[in-house]
Amino acid sequence: MIDRRRFLAATLGTAALPGAFSHGVSSAAAQAAAPAWQPNRIVQIFVGFQAGGGTDVIARLYAAAADEIAPVKFVVVNRPGGAGAIAADVVAHLEPDGYTLLLGGGSESTTLPHYTKLNYKLADFAAIGRVNREHMVLVTSRKGPYDTLDALVKAAKANPGKISYGSSGVGGILHAGFEAFEKAAGVKLNHVPYRGGADAFKDVLSGNIDMTLVIPAEAKAQADAGNAYILATVSDRSAIVPDVKGVAELGYAMSMDNMKGLLISSRTPEPIIRWHRETFDRVMKSDRMAELARKMNVELGYLDAAAFMKAMADTSSQVQALRKE
């Protein structure tokens, strides 16, 4: 597995090579072959979380893989805050010209609307496609006493509201995941919101809070380094940490996934949306994407636009039902 910092640094420096028609092709033939729209300047991918976190890595993974296919460079713009809502609000309201995308599908799209009032809704976006289905893994610090899920639950029942967990913000997917776990396990935990999951994980590793949810690659890296315990996934097993059981396997009936993909303003003209969807399909099926995902321990979970939109709506309905209980 390559070092994350090296990968992020490398992707910031990647450049795409613009394509061009052969000089031997007639002007009329070139016009007939040309797509109805294609970008001629940088396309920005907005990320609602900090650089270096799981969402940011997925955005940079896509941008790096697209370098060999797209005629322009995709660059990542981090706008952390509000569990992803700040970046989503920007993309929802900027000029729908095809040059601004959102790496979303999680908190900002599926959970936040059930916790707070927003200036946008899921219908303000059109899906381009899903990059990955993102297992969430419950981790604790090796500095703490909780090395199994049963030990954690036992301690939480004996000390209601005392054991803490960090999230990427109130109403985010991590917050919703822990609320679902609290109901399944019959415990009460202490929620500590952060601006992003990366900061929450840092505080778990330093012993300032007890636990959080992270992507499998982050959990595995810190477990292999002797810094973290991996207690369970909050859905099914992940191929990256295949020996780690899901909470349902351990007797706590719940399941929740995160997911990440590309979204664009639903006000965007159809030819522009079509170009992005066609490009997305090519990028996701490319050898370059498979290679980078393998090196970064990212579990790809390609869905086309319609299936991605349905997956987000299904998670949103799950969280809505959870909030009504």
Disulfide bonds with the S-S distance in Angstrom:
none
